[in-house]
Amino acid sequence: QIARTRDLYAQALPGINLLSVHGRFAVAAAAELYRAILDDIEAHNYDVFTRRAHLNGRAKLQKLPGIWWRSRWSGYGVERSM
């Protein structure tokens, strides 16, 4: 299921550039942070029943500047034609 989910995220991320520039960051942050949670699930051998898959606040904050930059400057692969 992780591979399937990663594929869905990969297919969806280019659509972020089709959103209004004002809404891109929120959607991009959600997508990338949830994708990072998949990394945490993998790192803990897919154990989702005895521990919570998560990112701590520091890890989230470290990711936000890059997410913001990609959301502002077409870092998701599709340009808006309008």
MMTF fields as JSON, N, C-alpha, C and O atoms, coordinates in Angstrom:
{
  "mmtfVersion": "1.0.0",
  "mmtfProducer": "UNKNOWN",
  "numBonds": 327,
  "numAtoms": 328,
  "numGroups": 82,
  "numChains": 1,
  "numModels": 1,
  "chainsPerModel": [1],
  "groupsPerChain": [82],
  "chainIdList": ["A"],
  "bondAtomList": [4, 2, 8, 6, 12, 10, 16, 14, 20, 18, 24, 22, 28, 26, 32, 30, 36, 34, 40, 38, 44, 42, 48, 46, 52, 50, 56, 54, 60, 58, 64, 62, 68, 66, 72, 70, 76, 74, 80, 78, 84, 82, 88, 86, 92, 90, 96, 94, 100, 98, 104, 102, 108, 106, 112, 110, 116, 114, 120, 118, 124, 122, 128, 126, 132, 130, 136, 134, 140, 138, 144, 142, 148, 146, 152, 150, 156, 154, 160, 158, 164, 162, 168, 166, 172, 170, 176, 174, 180, 178, 184, 182, 188, 186, 192, 190, 196, 194, 200, 198, 204, 202, 208, 206, 212, 210, 216, 214, 220, 218, 224, 222, 228, 226, 232, 230, 236, 234, 240, 238, 244, 242, 248, 246, 252, 250, 256, 254, 260, 258, 264, 262, 268, 266, 272, 270, 276, 274, 280, 278, 284, 282, 288, 286, 292, 290, 296, 294, 300, 298, 304, 302, 308, 306, 312, 310, 316, 314, 320, 318, 324, 322],
  "bondOrderList": [1, 1, 1, 1, 1, 1, 1, 1, 1, 1, 1, 1, 1, 1, 1, 1, 1, 1, 1, 1, 1, 1, 1, 1, 1, 1, 1, 1, 1, 1, 1, 1, 1, 1, 1, 1, 1, 1, 1, 1, 1, 1, 1, 1, 1, 1, 1, 1, 1, 1, 1, 1, 1, 1, 1, 1, 1, 1, 1, 1, 1, 1, 1, 1, 1, 1, 1, 1, 1, 1, 1, 1, 1, 1, 1, 1, 1, 1, 1, 1, 1],
  "groupList": [{"groupName": "GLN", "atomNameList": ["N", "CA", "C", "O"], "elementList": ["N", "C", "C", "O"], "formalChargeList": [0, 0, 0, 0], "bondAtomList": [1, 0, 2, 1, 3, 2], "bondOrderList": [1, 1, 2], "singleLetterCode": "Q", "chemCompType": "L-PEPTIDE LINKING"}, {"groupName": "ILE", "atomNameList": ["N", "CA", "C", "O"], "elementList": ["N", "C", "C", "O"], "formalChargeList": [0, 0, 0, 0], "bondAtomList": [1, 0, 2, 1, 3, 2], "bondOrderList": [1, 1, 2], "singleLetterCode": "I", "chemCompType": "L-PEPTIDE LINKING"}, {"groupName": "ALA", "atomNameList": ["N", "CA", "C", "O"], "elementList": ["N", "C", "C", "O"], "formalChargeList": [0, 0, 0, 0], "bondAtomList": [1, 0, 2, 1, 3, 2], "bondOrderList": [1, 1, 2], "singleLetterCode": "A", "chemCompType": "L-PEPTIDE LINKING"}, {"groupName": "ARG", "atomNameList": ["N", "CA", "C", "O"], "elementList": ["N", "C", "C", "O"], "formalChargeList": [0, 0, 0, 0], "bondAtomList": [1, 0, 2, 1, 3, 2], "bondOrderList": [1, 1, 2], "singleLetterCode": "R", "chemCompType": "L-PEPTIDE LINKING"}, {"groupName": "THR", "atomNameList": ["N", "CA", "C", "O"], "elementList": ["N", "C", "C", "O"], "formalChargeList": [0, 0, 0, 0], "bondAtomList": [1, 0, 2, 1, 3, 2], "bondOrderList": [1, 1, 2], "singleLetterCode": "T", "chemCompType": "L-PEPTIDE LINKING"}, {"groupName": "ASP", "atomNameList": ["N", "CA", "C", "O"], "elementList": ["N", "C", "C", "O"], "formalChargeList": [0, 0, 0, 0], "bondAtomList": [1, 0, 2, 1, 3, 2], "bondOrderList": [1, 1, 2], "singleLetterCode": "D", "chemCompType": "L-PEPTIDE LINKING"}, {"groupName": "LEU", "atomNameList": ["N", "CA", "C", "O"], "elementList": ["N", "C", "C", "O"], "formalChargeList": [0, 0, 0, 0], "bondAtomList": [1, 0, 2, 1, 3, 2], "bondOrderList": [1, 1, 2], "singleLetterCode": "L", "chemCompType": "L-PEPTIDE LINKING"}, {"groupName": "TYR", "atomNameList": ["N", "CA", "C", "O"], "elementList": ["N", "C", "C", "O"], "formalChargeList": [0, 0, 0, 0], "bondAtomList": [1, 0, 2, 1, 3, 2], "bondOrderList": [1, 1, 2], "singleLetterCode": "Y", "chemCompType": "L-PEPTIDE LINKING"}, {"groupName": "PRO", "atomNameList": ["N", "CA", "C", "O"], "elementList": ["N", "C", "C", "O"], "formalChargeList": [0, 0, 0, 0], "bondAtomList": [1, 0, 2, 1, 3, 2], "bondOrderList": [1, 1, 2], "singleLetterCode": "P", "chemCompType": "L-PEPTIDE LINKING"}, {"groupName": "GLY", "atomNameList": ["N", "CA", "C", "O"], "elementList": ["N", "C", "C", "O"], "formalChargeList": [0, 0, 0, 0], "bondAtomList": [1, 0, 2, 1, 3, 2], "bondOrderList": [1, 1, 2], "singleLetterCode": "G", "chemCompType": "PEPTIDE LINKING"}, {"groupName": "ASN", "atomNameList": ["N", "CA", "C", "O"], "elementList": ["N", "C", "C", "O"], "formalChargeList": [0, 0, 0, 0], "bondAtomList": [1, 0, 2, 1, 3, 2], "bondOrderList": [1, 1, 2], "singleLetterCode": "N", "chemCompType": "L-PEPTIDE LINKING"}, {"groupName": "SER", "atomNameList": ["N", "CA", "C", "O"], "elementList": ["N", "C", "C", "O"], "formalChargeList": [0, 0, 0, 0], "bondAtomList": [1, 0, 2, 1, 3, 2], "bondOrderList": [1, 1, 2], "singleLetterCode": "S", "chemCompType": "L-PEPTIDE LINKING"}, {"groupName": "VAL", "atomNameList": ["N", "CA", "C", "O"], "elementList": ["N", "C", "C", "O"], "formalChargeList": [0, 0, 0, 0], "bondAtomList": [1, 0, 2, 1, 3, 2], "bondOrderList": [1, 1, 2], "singleLetterCode": "V", "chemCompType": "L-PEPTIDE LINKING"}, {"groupName": "HIS", "atomNameList": ["N", "CA", "C", "O"], "elementList": ["N", "C", "C", "O"], "formalChargeList": [0, 0, 0, 0], "bondAtomList": [1, 0, 2, 1, 3, 2], "bondOrderList": [1, 1, 2], "singleLetterCode": "H", "chemCompType": "L-PEPTIDE LINKING"}, {"groupName": "PHE", "atomNameList": ["N", "CA", "C", "O"], "elementList": ["N", "C", "C", "O"], "formalChargeList": [0, 0, 0, 0], "bondAtomList": [1, 0, 2, 1, 3, 2], "bondOrderList": [1, 1, 2], "singleLetterCode": "F", "chemCompType": "L-PEPTIDE LINKING"}, {"groupName": "GLU", "atomNameList": ["N", "CA", "C", "O"], "elementList": ["N", "C", "C", "O"], "formalChargeList": [0, 0, 0, 0], "bondAtomList": [1, 0, 2, 1, 3, 2], "bondOrderList": [1, 1, 2], "singleLetterCode": "E", "chemCompType": "L-PEPTIDE LINKING"}, {"groupName": "LYS", "atomNameList": ["N", "CA", "C", "O"], "elementList": ["N", "C", "C", "O"], "formalChargeList": [0, 0, 0, 0], "bondAtomList": [1, 0, 2, 1, 3, 2], "bondOrderList": [1, 1, 2], "singleLetterCode": "K", "chemCompType": "L-PEPTIDE LINKING"}, {"groupName": "TRP", "atomNameList": ["N", "CA", "C", "O"], "elementList": ["N", "C", "C", "O"], "formalChargeList": [0, 0, 0, 0], "bondAtomList": [1, 0, 2, 1, 3, 2], "bondOrderList": [1, 1, 2], "singleLetterCode": "W", "chemCompType": "L-PEPTIDE LINKING"}, {"groupName": "MET", "atomNameList": ["N", "CA", "C", "O"], "elementList": ["N", "C", "C", "O"], "formalChargeList": [0, 0, 0, 0], "bondAtomList": [1, 0, 2, 1, 3, 2], "bondOrderList": [1, 1, 2], "singleLetterCode": "M", "chemCompType": "L-PEPTIDE LINKING"}],
  "groupTypeList": [0, 1, 2, 3, 4, 3, 5, 6, 7, 2, 0, 2, 6, 8, 9, 1, 10, 6, 6, 11, 12, 13, 9, 3, 14, 2, 12, 2, 2, 2, 2, 15, 6, 7, 3, 2, 1, 6, 5, 5, 1, 15, 2, 13, 10, 7, 5, 12, 14, 4, 3, 3, 2, 13, 6, 10, 9, 3, 2, 16, 6, 0, 16, 6, 8, 9, 1, 17, 17, 3, 11, 3, 17, 11, 9, 7, 9, 12, 15, 3, 11, 18],
  "groupIdList": [1, 2, 3, 4, 5, 6, 7, 8, 9, 10, 11, 12, 13, 14, 15, 16, 17, 18, 19, 20, 21, 22, 23, 24, 25, 26, 27, 28, 29, 30, 31, 32, 33, 34, 35, 36, 37, 38, 39, 40, 41, 42, 43, 44, 45, 46, 47, 48, 49, 50, 51, 52, 53, 54, 55, 56, 57, 58, 59, 60, 61, 62, 63, 64, 65, 66, 67, 68, 69, 70, 71, 72, 73, 74, 75, 76, 77, 78, 79, 80, 81, 82],
  "secStructList": [7, 2, 2, 2, 2, 2, 2, 2, 2, 2, 2, 2, 4, 4, 4, 4, 4, 4, 1, 7, 2, 2, 2, 2, 2, 2, 2, 2, 2, 2, 2, 2, 2, 2, 2, 2, 2, 2, 2, 2, 2, 2, 2, 6, 6, 6, 7, 7, 1, 1, 1, 7, 7, 7, 7, 7, 2, 2, 2, 2, 2, 2, 2, 2, 2, 2, 2, 2, 2, 2, 2, 2, 6, 6, 6, 6, 1, 7, 7, 7, 7, 7],
  "xCoordList": [0.811, 0.0, 0.854, 0.426, 2.05, 2.926, 3.29, 3.23, 3.665, 4.044, 2.863, 3.037, 1.688, 0.489, 0.24, -0.07, 0.377, 0.161, 1.203, 0.869, 2.459, 3.511, 3.197, 3.4, 2.705, 2.353, 1.212, 1.237, 0.226, -0.882, -0.387, -0.808, 0.507, 1.075, 1.85, 1.725, 2.648, 3.446, 2.551, 2.883, 1.43, 0.497, -0.206, -0.507, -0.466, -1.239, -0.394, -0.9, 0.863, 1.691, 1.745, 1.688, 1.851, 1.874, 0.618, 0.67, -0.493, -1.723, -1.672, -2.496, -0.728, -0.606, -0.376, -0.895, 0.402, 0.661, -0.573, -0.575, -1.605, -2.838, -3.734, -4.715, -3.393, -4.16, -3.764, -2.716, -4.61, -4.267, -2.988, -2.793, -2.128, -0.87, -1.118, -0.278, -2.256, -2.568, -2.933, -2.837, -3.344, -3.725, -2.706, -2.855, -1.677, -0.711, 0.038, 0.221, 0.466, 1.314, 0.597, 1.184, -0.65, -1.382, -1.525, -1.32, -1.871, -2.052, -0.705, -0.603, 0.319, 1.653, 2.183, 2.777, 1.97, 2.436, 1.751, 2.409, 0.445, -0.269, 0.267, 0.549, 0.408, 0.87, 2.272, 2.521, 3.18, 4.567, 4.74, 5.54, 4.012, 4.132, 3.518, 4.068, 2.394, 1.826, 2.737, 2.849, 3.381, 4.331, 5.512, 6.029, 5.933, 7.018, 6.589, 7.416, 5.31, 4.817, 4.954, 5.213, 4.782, 5.023, 6.469, 6.732, 7.405, 8.812, 8.981, 9.732, 8.281, 8.355, 7.794, 8.35, 6.713, 6.134, 7.149, 7.353, 7.781, 8.8, 9.989, 10.493, 10.435, 11.605, 11.379, 12.332, 10.129, 9.811, 9.179, 8.33, 9.616, 9.247, 7.736, 7.228, 7.029, 5.587, 4.767, 3.63, 5.336, 4.64, 3.727, 4.163, 2.475, 1.514, 0.546, -0.346, 0.727, -0.197, 0.341, -0.438, 1.668, 2.218, 2.872, 3.265, 2.992, 3.541, 2.853, 2.395, 2.797, 2.169, 3.171, 4.279, 2.778, 3.611, 3.414, 2.285, 4.517, 4.39, 5.707, 6.75, 5.619, 6.785, 6.691, 5.605, 7.805, 7.744, 7.711, 7.93, 7.44, 7.314, 8.553, 8.459, 9.707, 10.959, 11.112, 11.503, 10.804, 10.908, 9.95, 10.294, 8.755, 7.79, 8.315, 8.272, 8.807, 9.314, 10.499, 10.647, 11.341, 12.491, 12.058, 12.735, 10.948, 10.471, 9.732, 9.714, 9.131, 8.256, 8.915, 8.286, 10.145, 10.729, 10.854, 10.55, 11.295, 11.407, 10.054, 9.901, 9.077, 7.726, 7.199, 6.612, 7.412, 6.951, 7.598, 6.92, 8.915, 9.636, 9.079, 8.802, 8.916, 8.389, 6.965, 6.593, 6.171, 4.78, 4.695, 3.763, 5.646, 5.646, 6.281, 5.855, 7.262, 8.069, 7.989, 9.007, 6.798, 6.523, 7.415, 7.948, 7.575, 8.41, 7.706, 8.249, 6.506, 5.761, 5.528, 4.744, 6.19, 6.264, 5.259, 5.427, 4.232, 3.254, 3.024, 2.736, 3.148, 2.898, 1.428, 0.797, 0.906, -0.463, -0.461, 0.365, -1.374, -1.366, -2.165, -2.145, -2.858, -3.654, -2.907, -3.434],
  "yCoordList": [-1.204, 0.0, 1.268, 2.301, 1.197, 2.375, 2.773, 3.95, 1.795, 2.097, 2.702, 3.647, 2.175, 2.708, 4.149, 5.011, 4.398, 5.744, 6.709, 7.835, 6.283, 7.136, 7.478, 8.609, 6.497, 6.733, 7.747, 8.617, 7.641, 8.604, 10.017, 10.974, 10.145, 11.466, 11.998, 13.17, 11.14, 11.571, 12.045, 13.007, 11.378, 11.79, 13.096, 13.898, 13.311, 14.479, 15.75, 16.848, 15.623, 16.808, 17.812, 19.013, 17.39, 18.392, 19.268, 20.396, 18.763, 19.542, 20.736, 21.643, 20.754, 21.888, 23.182, 24.232, 23.109, 24.319, 24.83, 25.958, 24.032, 24.463, 25.25, 25.859, 25.235, 25.976, 27.447, 27.823, 28.255, 29.66, 29.71, 28.89, 30.654, 30.783, 30.944, 30.559, 31.505, 31.726, 30.441, 30.393, 29.409, 28.163, 27.053, 26.007, 27.267, 26.199, 25.737, 24.538, 26.677, 26.303, 25.344, 24.351, 25.625, 24.763, 23.348, 22.373, 23.239, 21.924, 21.211, 20.014, 21.945, 21.356, 20.893, 19.82, 21.694, 21.315, 20.038, 19.13, 19.955, 18.738, 17.534, 16.493, 17.669, 16.548, 16.1, 14.906, 17.046, 16.667, 16.164, 15.261, 16.729, 16.25, 14.863, 14.021, 14.613, 13.263, 12.274, 11.119, 12.717, 11.843, 11.52, 10.403, 12.477, 12.232, 11.239, 10.491, 11.229, 10.238, 8.835, 7.879, 8.705, 7.406, 6.966, 5.787, 7.911, 7.592, 7.066, 6.117, 7.681, 7.245, 5.834, 5.022, 5.54, 4.191, 3.179, 2.133, 3.481, 2.58, 2.432, 1.328, 3.549, 3.527, 2.66, 2.163, 2.484, 1.667, 0.339, -0.207, -0.162, -1.492, -1.693, -2.771, -0.652, -0.704, -0.978, -1.441, -0.699, -0.931, 0.256, 1.253, 0.138, 1.211, 0.856, 1.637, -0.322, -0.764, -0.545, -0.387, -0.532, -0.35, 1.012, 1.355, 1.784, 3.136, 4.045, 3.607, 5.292, 6.284, 6.774, 7.19, 6.722, 7.274, 8.785, 9.273, 9.519, 10.973, 11.661, 11.025, 12.974, 13.853, 14.746, 15.21, 14.99, 15.924, 17.357, 17.593, 18.285, 19.683, 20.225, 20.989, 19.833, 20.311, 19.821, 20.582, 18.553, 17.996, 18.709, 18.981, 19.006, 19.734, 21.125, 21.552, 21.823, 23.179, 23.197, 24.13, 22.171, 22.103, 21.926, 22.396, 21.259, 21.018, 22.209, 22.363, 23.043, 24.101, 25.114, 25.49, 25.579, 26.542, 25.984, 26.682, 24.743, 24.126, 23.934, 24.138, 23.542, 23.376, 24.723, 24.817, 25.757, 27.09, 27.493, 27.97, 27.298, 27.685, 26.944, 27.563, 25.63, 24.862, 25.289, 25.329, 25.607, 25.997, 27.364, 27.619, 28.229, 29.57, 29.583, 30.356, 28.769, 28.861, 27.603, 27.123, 27.071, 25.972, 24.759, 24.204, 24.356, 23.201, 21.869, 20.852, 21.846, 20.592, 20.103, 19.177, 20.704, 20.11, 20.494, 20.09, 21.246, 21.638, 23.133, 23.64, 23.828, 25.273, 25.547, 24.843, 26.545, 26.972, 27.797, 28.696, 27.502, 28.178, 29.468, 30.17, 29.813, 31.042, 32.171, 33.279],
  "zCoordList": [0.0, 0.0, 0.0, -0.515, 0.57, 0.589, -0.839, -1.193, -1.655, -3.042, -3.796, -4.566, -3.581, -4.238, -3.8, -4.621, -2.512, -1.986, -2.535, -2.906, -2.591, -3.158, -4.623, -5.065, -5.351, -6.749, -6.857, -7.728, -5.989, -5.998, -5.702, -6.352, -4.721, -4.422, -5.624, -5.976, -6.251, -7.404, -8.548, -9.242, -8.742, -9.791, -9.44, -10.323, -8.156, -7.727, -7.586, -7.818, -7.217, -6.952, -8.103, -7.838, -9.364, -10.435, -10.483, -10.972, -9.985, -9.968, -9.035, -9.151, -8.118, -7.197, -7.967, -7.589, -9.048, -9.842, -10.565, -11.058, -10.635, -11.285, -10.337, -10.762, -9.058, -8.058, -8.067, -8.592, -7.485, -7.262, -6.439, -5.542, -6.736, -6.002, -4.501, -3.687, -4.14, -2.726, -1.988, -0.761, -2.703, -2.06, -2.17, -1.539, -2.961, -3.217, -1.973, -1.764, -1.155, -0.022, 0.924, 1.354, 1.25, 2.187, 1.635, 2.358, 0.372, -0.242, -0.368, -0.096, -0.778, -0.913, 0.441, 0.541, 1.477, 2.815, 3.269, 3.777, 3.095, 3.489, 2.721, 3.315, 1.415, 0.596, 0.984, 1.147, 1.13, 1.429, 2.86, 3.103, 3.793, 5.172, 5.319, 6.029, 4.666, 4.704, 3.986, 4.398, 2.922, 2.238, 3.158, 3.134, 3.956, 4.914, 5.992, 6.514, 6.324, 7.281, 6.692, 7.424, 5.385, 4.748, 4.957, 5.195, 4.869, 5.134, 6.552, 6.781, 7.507, 8.901, 9.052, 9.793, 8.366, 8.419, 7.904, 8.52, 6.785, 6.235, 7.176, 7.381, 7.748, 8.632, 9.866, 10.467, 10.234, 11.408, 11.007, 11.712, 9.856, 9.39, 9.308, 9.617, 8.892, 8.652, 9.911, 9.827, 11.054, 12.325, 12.634, 13.208, 12.253, 12.502, 13.629, 13.959, 14.214, 15.257, 16.664, 17.604, 16.823, 18.171, 18.362, 19.477, 17.301, 17.417, 16.403, 15.347, 16.752, 15.884, 14.838, 15.177, 13.587, 12.518, 12.525, 12.466, 12.598, 12.701, 12.358, 12.204, 12.245, 12.196, 13.415, 13.763, 14.061, 15.188, 14.65, 13.462, 15.526, 15.12, 14.44, 13.48, 14.934, 14.338, 12.898, 12.013, 12.676, 11.322, 10.37, 9.219, 10.857, 10.024, 9.687, 8.533, 10.699, 10.476, 9.517, 8.727, 9.583, 8.681, 7.229, 6.315, 7.021, 5.664, 5.058, 3.836, 5.881, 5.375, 4.435, 3.446, 4.684, 3.732, 2.312, 1.344, 2.184, 0.857, 0.2, -1.004, 0.998, 0.468, -0.018, -1.096, 0.781, 0.382, -0.941, -1.851, -1.041, -2.249, -3.469, -4.496, -3.361, -4.493, -4.84, -6.013, -3.822, -4.094, -4.775, -5.538, -4.508, -5.119, -6.503, -7.362, -6.734, -7.946, -8.796, -9.295, -8.962, -9.901, -9.697, -10.658, -8.469, -8.177, -8.285, -7.854, -8.853, -8.914, -10.333, -10.543, -11.305, -12.621, -13.688, -14.838, -13.371, -14.386, -14.269, -13.184, -15.364, -15.372, -15.658, -16.446, -15.03, -15.295, -16.58, -16.734, -17.499, -18.798, -18.811, -19.822, -17.753, -17.726, -17.104, -17.003]
}
